[in-house]
Amino acid sequence: MSEEVILFLDPDFPLEDVQEIGGRLLASGALVPGYIPAPIGFLDVSALVFSEKIENLSTILIPDRNIASRMARVATQENYPLDHPVTQVAVQLMAFAQAMNLDIDPGIAFHELAHRDGNQTAHHELKWFRAADRGNARPWIELALGRARNVDLGHAEALETHDLAYPPNRWDRNYIVAMKIAELARSRLRPVERMIALLDWMIDDFILAGPAVIFAARYFATHSARGGMIKHVKSPDREKAVAGARNAAWDITYLSEFIRLIPAGERTGKHYILATCDRALAEAAPLLMLGPEPTEDQPSLGAALAAWWSKRDARTISDHFFACIERVGPGRARGSDLPGDPIAEMIAAGEAGTRAWQPASAIAPTERAGA
């Protein structure tokens, strides 16, 4: 016999408004749950209340830099323009999080900002993000539903001083992989051959990095647009190519942080949701949780990859990926038994190779002829 649970909300809880905002967020496609949600939907008010009050689960949002920065900028600027789609998602997400008591962890976002623009810029935005995240739902709801033009949050706390510009270790590794992906993109290999070459390089010379594999599978895919995933790969300005790989490394880091947190959350009673308006990133994230065979709730990785590849290539990539996992096991690192710093050496080599590449049009005719 099934049991019924009756949950009571505060009489002043703006249920219709919060449901409206949740529906808009769901329609945006910007949120990716790192767990199997209830059939009613992971943004349903009753499902979230049941999760918090009955199951004792907390829900934590992991926003990317674009969303976290816009949350801060809306808080700090009186008339910040709200018509950009990313800004709308940022405002809606802050309103929903405040109303539903969801935590927001912007750590990776502000590390990325500090790495790009410096600590002072990151700390300035971070203090206003924290002012925005004070649990004052009503002003954000009014803003999200177009009933107000700004939010008045009072003062922000003083700037912090700790170093955010130092990237996490996993970023260094993701940067190496991003440069390798860009190198393969410049090759004459067929797309599926690039994926196999990347996997073989990982197990022979580096680490088997699952999030980077999924990122690459989306980037090299034959049935989907990849614009913007790694910028300036073949630009004559090779410093732009280096910057493009650095930016892609942060995207991969969001994926790697997301999948790192999921099993830890299962042990500690936490659900994680990735928030990004980057379509490619949002499409890649769910594949991190798939295995070689389908389950009752999820397809196999090969079946999911078929949205981006032919069925044959999707199966080839999936089979090779899981064969690599069986062959080397997780966490195998190149050079772990060698002196020195192999990660720093690989970064230096990758940057040198990126800078050295030249478009065919930049090579003199005599050089192309081998003279």
C-alpha positions as CSV (number, residue, x, y, z in Angstrom):
1,M,0.0,0.0,0.0
2,S,1.4,3.4,-1.0
3,E,1.9,6.1,1.6
4,E,0.9,9.7,1.3
5,V,3.0,12.6,2.6
6,I,1.4,15.9,3.1
7,L,3.7,18.9,3.1
8,F,2.7,22.3,4.3
9,L,4.2,25.5,3.0
10,D,4.3,28.9,4.8
11,P,1.1,30.7,4.0
12,D,3.1,33.6,2.6
13,F,5.1,31.4,0.3
14,P,4.7,32.7,-3.3
15,L,3.9,29.3,-4.8
16,E,2.6,30.4,-8.2
17,D,5.5,32.8,-8.7
18,V,8.1,30.2,-7.8
19,Q,6.4,27.6,-10.0
20,E,6.4,30.1,-12.9
21,I,10.1,30.8,-12.5
22,G,10.9,27.1,-12.2
23,G,9.1,26.4,-15.4
24,R,11.1,29.1,-17.2
25,L,14.3,27.6,-15.9
26,L,13.4,24.2,-17.0
27,A,12.5,25.4,-20.5
28,S,15.9,27.2,-20.8
29,G,17.8,23.9,-20.8
30,A,20.5,25.5,-18.7
31,L,20.2,23.2,-15.7
32,V,21.6,19.6,-15.6
33,P,20.8,17.5,-12.5
34,G,23.6,15.2,-11.3
35,Y,21.1,12.6,-10.2
36,I,18.0,10.8,-11.4
37,P,15.2,13.3,-10.6
38,A,11.7,12.4,-9.5
39,P,9.2,11.8,-12.4
40,I,7.5,15.0,-11.5
41,G,10.6,17.0,-12.4
42,F,13.7,18.2,-10.5
43,L,12.5,21.8,-10.3
44,D,9.0,21.0,-9.0
45,V,8.3,22.8,-5.7
46,S,6.8,19.7,-4.0
47,A,9.7,17.5,-5.1
48,L,12.3,19.9,-3.7
49,V,10.4,20.4,-0.4
50,F,10.1,16.6,-0.1
51,S,13.8,16.2,-0.8
52,E,14.8,18.7,1.8
53,K,12.3,18.0,4.6
54,I,11.7,14.3,4.3
55,E,14.8,12.9,2.7
56,N,17.2,15.4,4.3
57,L,18.9,16.1,1.0
58,S,20.3,19.5,0.2
59,T,20.4,20.8,-3.4
60,I,23.5,22.7,-4.5
61,L,23.8,24.7,-7.8
62,I,27.1,24.9,-9.6
63,P,26.9,28.0,-11.9
64,D,29.4,28.7,-14.6
65,R,31.2,32.0,-14.7
66,N,28.7,33.7,-17.1
67,I,25.8,33.0,-14.8
68,A,27.6,33.7,-11.5
69,S,29.1,37.0,-12.8
70,R,25.7,38.2,-14.0
71,M,24.1,37.4,-10.6
72,A,26.8,39.7,-9.0
73,R,26.5,42.4,-11.7
74,V,22.7,42.6,-11.3
75,A,23.2,43.0,-7.6
76,T,25.8,45.8,-7.9
77,Q,24.4,47.9,-10.8
78,E,21.1,49.8,-10.4
79,N,20.1,49.5,-14.0
80,Y,21.9,46.5,-15.3
81,P,20.3,45.4,-18.6
82,L,18.1,42.3,-18.2
83,D,17.3,41.4,-21.8
84,H,20.2,39.0,-22.4
85,P,19.2,35.4,-22.2
86,V,22.0,34.5,-19.8
87,T,21.1,37.4,-17.5
88,Q,17.5,36.2,-17.4
89,V,18.6,32.7,-16.4
90,A,20.9,34.2,-13.8
91,V,18.1,36.3,-12.2
92,Q,15.6,33.5,-12.4
93,L,18.0,31.0,-10.9
94,M,18.9,33.4,-8.0
95,A,15.2,34.0,-7.3
96,F,14.4,30.2,-7.4
97,A,17.4,29.4,-5.2
98,Q,16.5,32.0,-2.6
99,A,12.8,30.8,-2.5
100,M,13.6,27.1,-2.4
101,N,16.6,27.3,0.0
102,L,19.0,26.0,-2.6
103,D,22.8,26.5,-2.0
104,I,24.9,28.0,-4.7
105,D,28.6,27.1,-5.0
106,P,30.3,29.5,-7.3
107,G,33.9,28.5,-6.5
108,I,35.0,27.3,-10.0
109,A,33.3,30.4,-11.6
110,F,35.3,32.9,-9.5
111,H,38.5,30.9,-9.9
112,E,38.0,31.2,-13.6
113,L,37.3,34.9,-13.4
114,A,40.4,35.6,-11.3
115,H,42.6,33.5,-13.6
116,R,41.5,35.6,-16.5
117,D,41.0,39.1,-15.0
118,G,42.9,39.0,-11.7
119,N,42.0,38.7,-8.0
120,Q,40.7,42.2,-7.5
121,T,38.0,41.8,-10.2
122,A,37.0,38.4,-9.0
123,H,36.8,39.5,-5.3
124,H,34.7,42.6,-6.3
125,E,32.2,40.4,-8.0
126,L,32.3,37.7,-5.3
127,K,31.4,40.2,-2.6
128,W,28.3,41.3,-4.6
129,F,27.5,37.7,-5.4
130,R,27.4,37.0,-1.6
131,A,25.2,40.0,-1.1
132,A,22.8,38.6,-3.7
133,D,22.8,35.2,-2.0
134,R,21.6,36.4,1.4
135,G,18.3,34.6,1.4
136,N,16.1,37.6,0.4
137,A,13.9,35.9,-2.2
138,R,11.2,38.5,-2.8
139,P,13.2,41.2,-4.6
140,W,14.7,38.5,-6.9
141,I,11.3,37.1,-7.6
142,E,9.9,40.5,-8.5
143,L,12.9,41.1,-10.8
144,A,12.7,37.7,-12.4
145,L,9.0,38.2,-13.3
146,G,9.5,41.7,-14.7
147,R,7.8,43.5,-11.8
148,A,10.9,45.4,-10.9
149,R,14.0,46.8,-12.7
150,N,16.6,46.2,-10.0
151,V,17.2,44.8,-6.6
152,D,18.2,46.7,-3.5
153,L,20.3,44.4,-1.4
154,G,22.0,46.9,0.9
155,H,25.8,46.9,1.4
156,A,28.3,44.3,0.4
157,E,30.9,42.9,2.7
158,A,34.5,43.9,2.5
159,L,36.8,42.4,-0.2
160,E,38.5,39.2,0.6
161,T,42.2,38.6,0.1
162,H,42.8,34.9,-0.6
163,D,44.3,34.0,-4.0
164,L,41.6,32.9,-6.4
165,A,43.8,33.3,-9.5
166,Y,45.6,30.1,-8.8
167,P,43.7,27.5,-10.8
168,P,42.8,24.1,-9.3
169,N,45.1,21.2,-10.2
170,R,42.5,19.6,-12.5
171,W,42.5,22.7,-14.6
172,D,46.2,22.2,-15.4
173,R,45.4,18.7,-16.6
174,N,42.4,19.8,-18.5
175,Y,44.5,22.5,-20.2
176,I,46.9,19.9,-21.5
177,V,44.0,17.9,-22.9
178,A,42.4,21.0,-24.5
179,M,45.6,21.7,-26.3
180,K,45.7,18.1,-27.5
181,I,42.1,18.3,-28.7
182,A,43.0,21.4,-30.6
183,E,46.1,19.8,-32.1
184,L,43.9,16.9,-33.3
185,A,41.4,19.3,-34.7
186,R,44.2,20.7,-36.9
187,S,45.1,17.3,-38.2
188,R,43.8,15.6,-41.3
189,L,42.3,12.6,-39.4
190,R,38.6,11.9,-39.7
191,P,36.6,12.9,-36.7
192,V,36.2,9.4,-35.3
193,E,39.9,8.9,-35.8
194,R,40.6,12.0,-33.8
195,M,38.6,10.5,-30.9
196,I,40.5,7.2,-31.0
197,A,43.8,9.1,-31.2
198,L,42.8,11.2,-28.2
199,L,41.9,8.1,-26.2
200,D,45.1,6.3,-27.1
201,W,47.2,9.3,-26.2
202,M,45.5,9.6,-22.8
203,I,46.2,6.0,-21.8
204,D,49.7,5.9,-23.4
205,D,51.0,9.4,-22.3
206,F,48.7,11.1,-19.9
207,I,45.5,10.2,-17.9
208,L,42.2,8.8,-18.9
209,A,40.1,11.9,-18.3
210,G,36.4,11.1,-18.8
211,P,35.0,14.7,-18.8
212,A,37.5,15.7,-21.4
213,V,36.6,12.7,-23.5
214,I,32.9,13.7,-23.5
215,F,33.9,17.3,-24.3
216,A,35.9,16.1,-27.2
217,A,33.1,13.8,-28.4
218,R,30.8,16.9,-28.5
219,Y,33.5,19.0,-30.2
220,F,34.6,16.5,-32.9
221,A,31.0,15.4,-33.5
222,T,29.8,15.1,-37.1
223,H,26.1,15.8,-36.4
224,S,26.2,18.9,-34.2
225,A,27.7,22.4,-34.3
226,R,30.9,22.9,-32.3
227,G,31.3,26.6,-32.7
228,G,32.9,28.3,-29.7
229,M,33.9,25.2,-27.8
230,I,37.6,25.8,-28.6
231,K,38.1,29.2,-30.1
232,H,40.7,30.3,-32.6
233,V,42.1,26.8,-33.2
234,K,43.5,27.7,-36.6
235,S,43.9,31.5,-36.1
236,P,47.0,33.1,-37.6
237,D,47.3,34.8,-34.2
238,R,48.7,31.9,-32.1
239,E,48.3,33.7,-28.8
240,K,44.5,33.6,-29.5
241,A,44.8,29.9,-30.0
242,V,46.5,29.5,-26.6
243,A,43.8,31.6,-25.0
244,G,41.1,29.5,-26.7
245,A,42.6,26.3,-25.2
246,R,42.8,27.9,-21.8
247,N,39.1,28.9,-22.0
248,A,38.2,25.4,-23.1
249,A,40.1,24.0,-20.1
250,W,37.7,25.9,-17.8
251,D,34.7,24.4,-19.6
252,I,36.2,20.9,-19.1
253,T,36.9,21.8,-15.5
254,Y,33.2,22.5,-14.8
255,L,32.4,19.0,-16.2
256,S,35.2,17.4,-14.1
257,E,34.1,19.2,-10.9
258,F,30.5,18.3,-11.5
259,I,31.2,14.6,-11.9
260,R,33.7,14.6,-9.0
261,L,31.0,16.0,-6.7
262,I,28.2,13.6,-7.6
263,P,29.4,10.5,-5.8
264,A,30.6,12.5,-2.8
265,G,27.1,14.0,-2.7
266,E,25.5,10.6,-2.7
267,R,27.4,9.8,0.4
268,T,26.7,13.0,2.2
269,G,23.1,13.7,1.2
270,K,23.7,16.4,-1.4
271,H,22.3,16.8,-4.9
272,Y,24.2,18.8,-7.4
273,I,22.9,20.7,-10.4
274,L,25.1,22.3,-13.1
275,A,23.9,25.6,-14.3
276,T,25.2,26.8,-17.7
277,C,23.8,28.6,-20.7
278,D,26.6,27.1,-22.8
279,R,24.6,24.7,-25.0
280,A,27.5,22.4,-25.7
281,L,28.4,22.1,-22.1
282,A,24.8,21.5,-21.0
283,E,24.5,18.8,-23.7
284,A,27.7,17.1,-22.7
285,A,27.2,17.1,-18.9
286,P,24.5,14.4,-18.8
287,L,26.7,11.9,-20.7
288,L,29.2,12.0,-17.8
289,M,26.9,9.7,-15.9
290,L,26.3,7.0,-18.6
291,G,27.8,3.5,-18.8
292,P,28.5,1.0,-21.5
293,E,25.0,-0.5,-21.2
294,P,21.5,1.1,-20.7
295,T,19.9,1.1,-17.3
296,E,16.2,1.4,-16.3
297,D,16.6,5.2,-16.1
298,Q,19.4,6.0,-18.6
299,P,20.6,5.1,-22.0
300,S,24.0,3.7,-22.8
301,L,26.8,6.1,-23.6
302,G,26.9,4.8,-27.2
303,A,23.2,5.5,-27.6
304,A,23.5,9.0,-26.3
305,L,26.5,9.7,-28.5
306,A,24.4,8.8,-31.5
307,A,22.7,12.2,-31.2
308,W,26.1,13.7,-32.3
309,W,27.6,10.8,-34.4
310,S,26.5,8.1,-36.7
311,K,25.4,5.0,-34.8
312,R,28.5,3.2,-36.0
313,D,31.0,5.9,-34.9
314,A,29.1,6.4,-31.6
315,R,29.5,2.7,-30.8
316,T,33.1,2.7,-31.8
317,I,33.9,5.7,-29.5
318,S,32.0,4.2,-26.6
319,D,33.5,0.8,-27.0
320,H,37.0,2.2,-27.2
321,F,36.5,4.4,-24.2
322,F,35.3,1.6,-21.9
323,A,38.0,-0.7,-23.2
324,C,40.5,2.0,-22.2
325,I,39.0,2.1,-18.7
326,E,39.4,-1.6,-18.4
327,R,42.9,-1.5,-19.7
328,V,44.4,1.1,-17.4
329,G,42.0,1.7,-14.6
330,P,41.1,5.2,-13.3
331,G,43.6,7.8,-12.3
332,R,46.7,6.6,-14.2
333,A,49.0,9.6,-14.6
334,R,52.0,9.8,-16.9
335,G,55.3,10.5,-15.2
336,S,54.1,9.9,-11.6
337,D,57.3,7.9,-11.0
338,L,59.7,10.4,-12.7
339,P,61.6,13.3,-11.1
340,G,60.5,16.9,-11.9
341,D,57.1,18.2,-12.8
342,P,55.6,16.3,-15.8
343,I,52.5,18.4,-15.8
344,A,54.4,21.7,-16.1
345,E,56.6,20.1,-18.8
346,M,53.5,18.9,-20.8
347,I,51.9,22.4,-20.5
348,A,55.1,24.0,-21.8
349,A,55.3,21.5,-24.7
350,G,51.7,21.9,-25.6
351,E,51.9,25.7,-25.6
352,A,55.1,25.6,-27.7
353,G,53.4,23.3,-30.2
354,T,50.3,25.5,-30.3
355,R,52.3,28.6,-31.0
356,A,54.5,26.9,-33.6
357,W,51.7,25.8,-35.8
358,Q,51.0,27.9,-38.9
359,P,48.1,28.0,-41.3
360,A,49.0,26.7,-44.8
361,S,48.4,30.2,-46.1
362,A,51.2,31.6,-43.8
363,I,53.8,29.1,-45.2
364,A,55.9,30.4,-48.0
365,P,55.4,28.5,-51.4
366,T,59.0,27.2,-51.3
367,E,58.5,25.8,-47.8
368,R,55.3,24.0,-48.8
369,A,57.2,22.5,-51.8
370,G,59.8,21.2,-49.4
371,A,62.6,23.4,-50.9
